[in-house]
Amino acid sequence: MSAVFGKEFKSMMRTMVAPIFIAFVLFWFGIMTAQICLGFNNRNVAYSQFEYVVSNASFISLIAIPLLTMRSFADERHNGSDKLLYSLPIKTKSIVIAKYLAALAVFAIPTAIVALYPFVLAKFGTIYLNTAYSSLLAFFILGAALIAIGIFISSLTESQVIAAIITLMSIFLVAYMSDLSSFLPSTRTFSLIFLILIALIIGVVTYILTKSYIASGVVFLAGCAASVIGFIIKKEEFEGLAQRIVSKLDFFEKLNDFFYGKLDVTAIIFYLSAIVFFLFLTCQAVEKKRWN
């Protein structure tokens, strides 16, 4: 696994992917630090709370993640070098984890540099270190979850461009889930239909990963059955259920507690679960390609 990690990390550095990503993240954090903490435009409106920097720089910085993940598997599949990689006596999960850790290591570099900012700013005023570092922790964990999504998408296509575009769209989607939920009907019937659609999507993903109509059909029918039974037993719980589910999937909304210095264990578990889930899907997708 260490060999794959080293190869992937060096490849990112050699192709300038990592330096460009690091420069992009540091540029935006620098801009936001100058504007918010140092009062670049007006010292009378400067804030000493570094969490405002993280809050304002997070989204813009994280939309560069497709640059890190787009070539993880897509480039090797396009060049045909994946066959050489799969011929090595390395388990699929080791390959996936190594590639994920390589991207995460690159992401950790600008995060570690930004972690020095509060100490520097403390020389010029009062900085609330607990909220500053809880915000940075949330930023890093959120980035780790988005990298897992990008790695999974890269494993599904041979095109780096397609992988980057879909990953970017996914980031926008998970960033605005709370806003999208307000447009959904709150009726019980719609919630039932929504759950059936989720079962259908899971069934389709199951087919993509296994190429088995039986497995995907069983998953879809089981999801439909569970939804209908739940609707019959506790119909009142389906009122606004679709809205609640969609809003809970908002990755960026969960950062708010960290900006107030609170260590939200539920949010951390959510991000870690997302990482494990998408890495598992990546392993399944790569395993299927490996044996085909």
C-alpha positions as CSV (number, residue, x, y, z in Angstrom):
1,M,0.0,0.0,0.0
2,S,2.9,2.4,0.8
3,A,4.2,1.9,-2.8
4,V,0.9,2.9,-4.3
5,F,0.6,5.9,-1.9
6,G,4.1,7.1,-2.7
7,K,3.5,6.7,-6.5
8,E,0.2,8.6,-6.3
9,F,1.6,11.4,-4.1
10,K,4.7,11.9,-6.3
11,S,2.5,11.8,-9.4
12,M,0.3,14.7,-8.0
13,M,3.4,16.7,-7.3
14,R,5.1,16.0,-10.6
15,T,2.0,16.9,-12.7
16,M,1.6,20.2,-10.7
17,V,-1.9,19.0,-9.4
18,A,-0.8,19.3,-5.8
19,P,1.0,22.6,-6.0
20,I,-1.9,24.3,-7.9
21,F,-4.4,23.0,-5.3
22,I,-2.2,24.1,-2.4
23,A,-1.7,27.5,-3.9
24,F,-5.5,27.9,-4.6
25,V,-6.5,27.0,-1.1
26,L,-3.8,29.3,0.5
27,F,-4.7,32.1,-1.8
28,W,-8.3,32.2,-0.7
29,F,-7.5,31.7,3.0
30,G,-5.0,34.6,2.6
31,I,-7.6,36.8,1.0
32,M,-10.2,36.1,3.6
33,T,-7.7,36.5,6.5
34,A,-6.8,39.9,5.1
35,Q,-10.4,41.0,4.7
36,I,-11.8,39.7,7.9
37,C,-9.1,39.4,10.6
38,L,-6.8,42.2,9.4
39,G,-9.5,44.5,8.0
40,F,-7.9,44.8,4.6
41,N,-10.7,47.1,3.4
42,N,-11.5,48.9,6.7
43,R,-9.9,48.2,10.1
44,N,-13.1,49.3,11.8
45,V,-14.9,46.2,10.5
46,A,-12.2,43.7,11.2
47,Y,-13.0,40.6,13.3
48,S,-10.7,38.8,15.6
49,Q,-12.7,35.5,15.2
50,F,-10.7,33.3,12.8
51,E,-13.8,31.1,12.3
52,Y,-15.1,33.7,10.0
53,V,-12.1,33.2,7.8
54,V,-12.8,29.4,7.7
55,S,-16.5,29.9,7.1
56,N,-15.9,32.3,4.2
57,A,-13.0,30.4,2.6
58,S,-14.4,26.9,3.0
59,F,-16.7,26.6,0.0
60,I,-14.4,28.3,-2.5
61,S,-11.4,26.3,-1.3
62,L,-13.2,22.9,-1.4
63,I,-14.5,23.4,-5.0
64,A,-10.9,22.7,-6.0
65,I,-11.1,19.1,-4.7
66,P,-12.1,17.7,-8.2
67,L,-8.5,18.8,-9.2
68,L,-7.2,16.3,-6.6
69,T,-9.4,13.4,-7.3
70,M,-10.2,13.5,-11.0
71,R,-7.2,11.5,-12.1
72,S,-7.1,9.0,-9.2
73,F,-8.5,6.1,-11.3
74,A,-9.8,7.8,-14.5
75,D,-6.3,8.5,-15.8
76,E,-5.0,5.0,-15.3
77,R,-8.1,3.5,-16.9
78,H,-7.6,5.9,-19.9
79,N,-3.9,5.0,-20.3
80,G,-4.5,1.3,-19.6
81,S,-1.9,1.4,-16.8
82,D,-4.6,0.1,-14.4
83,K,-4.0,-3.4,-15.7
84,L,-0.4,-3.2,-14.4
85,L,-1.6,-1.9,-11.1
86,Y,-4.2,-4.7,-10.7
87,S,-1.7,-7.3,-11.6
88,L,0.3,-6.5,-8.4
89,P,-0.2,-8.7,-5.4
90,I,-2.1,-5.9,-3.6
91,K,-5.6,-6.0,-2.3
92,T,-8.2,-3.7,-3.9
93,K,-9.0,-2.0,-0.6
94,S,-5.2,-1.3,-0.2
95,I,-5.1,0.4,-3.6
96,V,-8.2,2.5,-2.9
97,I,-7.0,3.5,0.6
98,A,-3.5,4.4,-0.7
99,K,-4.9,6.7,-3.4
100,Y,-7.3,8.2,-0.9
101,L,-4.6,8.9,1.6
102,A,-2.4,10.4,-1.1
103,A,-5.1,13.0,-2.0
104,L,-5.8,13.5,1.7
105,A,-2.1,14.2,2.4
106,V,-2.1,16.9,-0.3
107,F,-5.2,18.4,1.3
108,A,-3.6,18.3,4.7
109,I,-0.6,20.5,3.5
110,P,-2.5,23.8,3.1
111,T,-4.7,22.9,6.1
112,A,-1.5,22.6,8.3
113,I,-0.2,25.9,6.9
114,V,-3.5,27.7,7.6
115,A,-3.4,26.2,11.2
116,L,-0.4,28.5,11.8
117,Y,-2.5,31.6,11.0
118,P,-4.2,32.0,14.4
119,F,-0.8,31.9,16.2
120,V,0.5,34.7,13.9
121,L,-2.7,36.7,14.3
122,A,-2.5,36.3,18.1
123,K,0.6,38.5,18.0
124,F,-1.6,41.4,16.8
125,G,-4.7,40.9,18.9
126,T,-7.0,38.4,20.6
127,I,-7.8,35.2,18.8
128,Y,-10.2,32.6,20.1
129,L,-8.1,29.5,19.5
130,N,-10.8,27.0,20.5
131,T,-13.2,28.2,17.8
132,A,-10.4,28.7,15.3
133,Y,-9.2,25.1,15.6
134,S,-12.6,23.5,15.9
135,S,-13.5,25.3,12.6
136,L,-10.3,24.0,10.9
137,L,-11.0,20.5,12.2
138,A,-14.5,20.7,10.6
139,F,-12.9,22.0,7.4
140,F,-10.5,19.2,7.2
141,I,-13.0,16.4,7.9
142,L,-15.5,17.9,5.4
143,G,-12.7,18.0,2.8
144,A,-11.8,14.4,3.6
145,A,-15.5,13.4,3.0
146,L,-15.6,15.3,-0.3
147,I,-12.3,13.6,-1.4
148,A,-13.9,10.2,-0.8
149,I,-16.8,11.2,-3.1
150,G,-14.4,12.4,-5.8
151,I,-12.3,9.2,-5.6
152,F,-15.5,7.2,-6.1
153,I,-16.6,9.2,-9.1
154,S,-13.1,8.9,-10.6
155,S,-13.4,5.1,-10.3
156,L,-16.5,5.1,-12.6
157,T,-15.1,6.8,-15.7
158,E,-12.1,6.9,-17.9
159,S,-12.4,10.7,-18.5
160,Q,-10.7,13.1,-16.0
161,V,-12.9,15.9,-17.3
162,I,-16.1,14.0,-16.7
163,A,-14.9,12.9,-13.2
164,A,-14.0,16.5,-12.3
165,I,-17.3,17.9,-13.6
166,I,-19.5,15.3,-11.8
167,T,-17.4,15.7,-8.6
168,L,-17.9,19.5,-8.8
169,M,-21.6,19.1,-9.3
170,S,-21.8,16.7,-6.3
171,I,-20.0,19.3,-4.1
172,F,-22.6,21.9,-5.1
173,L,-25.4,19.5,-4.5
174,V,-24.3,18.5,-1.0
175,A,-23.6,22.1,-0.2
176,Y,-27.2,23.3,-0.9
177,M,-29.2,20.3,0.3
178,S,-30.9,22.5,3.0
179,D,-32.0,25.0,0.4
180,L,-33.2,22.3,-1.9
181,S,-35.3,20.7,0.8
182,S,-37.5,23.8,1.1
183,F,-38.7,23.3,-2.4
184,L,-39.9,19.8,-1.8
185,P,-43.6,19.0,-1.0
186,S,-44.2,18.1,2.7
187,T,-47.0,15.7,2.0
188,R,-47.0,12.1,3.2
189,T,-47.5,10.7,-0.3
190,F,-44.6,12.6,-1.7
191,S,-42.4,11.3,1.1
192,L,-43.4,7.7,0.2
193,I,-42.6,8.3,-3.5
194,F,-39.3,9.9,-2.4
195,L,-38.3,6.8,-0.4
196,I,-39.2,4.6,-3.4
197,L,-37.0,6.8,-5.6
198,I,-34.1,6.4,-3.2
199,A,-34.6,2.6,-3.3
200,L,-34.5,2.8,-7.1
201,I,-31.3,4.8,-7.1
202,I,-29.7,2.3,-4.6
203,G,-30.8,-0.5,-6.9
204,V,-29.2,1.2,-9.9
205,V,-26.0,1.7,-8.0
206,T,-26.1,-1.9,-7.0
207,Y,-26.4,-3.0,-10.6
208,I,-23.5,-0.7,-11.7
209,L,-21.3,-2.3,-9.1
210,T,-22.4,-5.9,-9.5
211,K,-23.9,-6.2,-13.0
212,S,-26.5,-8.4,-11.4
213,Y,-30.2,-7.8,-12.2
214,I,-31.1,-10.1,-9.3
215,A,-29.1,-8.3,-6.7
216,S,-30.3,-4.9,-7.8
217,G,-33.9,-6.1,-8.0
218,V,-33.8,-7.5,-4.5
219,V,-32.3,-4.3,-3.1
220,F,-35.0,-2.2,-4.9
221,L,-37.9,-4.4,-3.9
222,A,-36.7,-4.6,-0.3
223,G,-36.5,-0.8,-0.1
224,C,-39.9,-0.4,-1.6
225,A,-41.4,-3.0,0.8
226,A,-39.8,-1.3,3.8
227,S,-41.1,2.1,2.7
228,V,-44.7,0.9,2.2
229,I,-44.7,-1.0,5.5
230,G,-43.4,2.1,7.3
231,F,-46.0,4.2,5.6
232,I,-48.8,1.9,6.7
233,I,-47.6,1.6,10.3
234,K,-46.6,5.2,11.0
235,K,-48.2,7.3,8.4
236,E,-47.9,10.5,10.5
237,E,-44.1,10.3,10.5
238,F,-44.1,10.7,6.7
239,E,-45.3,14.3,7.0
240,G,-42.3,16.3,5.8
241,L,-40.0,13.3,5.9
242,A,-38.5,14.0,2.5
243,Q,-37.6,17.5,3.5
244,R,-35.9,16.3,6.7
245,I,-33.9,13.6,4.9
246,V,-32.6,16.0,2.2
247,S,-31.7,18.7,4.8
248,K,-29.8,16.1,6.9
249,L,-27.6,15.4,3.8
250,D,-26.3,19.0,3.7
251,F,-22.5,18.5,4.3
252,F,-21.8,22.2,4.8
253,E,-24.6,23.0,7.2
254,K,-23.0,20.7,9.8
255,L,-20.0,23.1,10.1
256,N,-22.0,25.7,12.0
257,D,-21.6,24.2,15.5
258,F,-17.8,24.0,15.0
259,F,-17.8,27.7,14.2
260,Y,-19.0,28.3,17.7
261,G,-16.3,26.2,19.3
262,K,-18.6,23.1,19.8
263,L,-17.2,19.7,19.0
264,D,-20.2,18.2,17.2
265,V,-19.7,14.4,17.6
266,T,-22.8,13.7,15.4
267,A,-21.3,15.7,12.5
268,I,-17.9,13.9,12.9
269,I,-19.7,10.5,12.8
270,F,-21.6,11.7,9.7
271,Y,-18.5,12.7,7.8
272,L,-16.6,9.5,8.8
273,S,-19.6,7.4,7.8
274,A,-19.6,9.2,4.4
275,I,-15.9,8.5,4.0
276,V,-16.3,4.8,4.8
277,F,-19.4,4.5,2.6
278,F,-17.8,6.1,-0.6
279,L,-14.5,4.3,-0.1
280,F,-16.5,1.0,0.1
281,L,-18.3,1.9,-3.1
282,T,-15.0,2.7,-4.7
283,C,-13.6,-0.7,-3.7
284,Q,-16.6,-2.4,-5.2
285,A,-16.3,-0.5,-8.5
286,V,-12.5,-1.1,-8.7
287,E,-12.9,-4.8,-7.8
288,K,-15.5,-5.2,-10.6
289,K,-13.1,-3.6,-13.1
290,R,-10.2,-5.6,-11.8
291,W,-11.8,-9.0,-12.4
292,N,-13.4,-8.0,-15.7
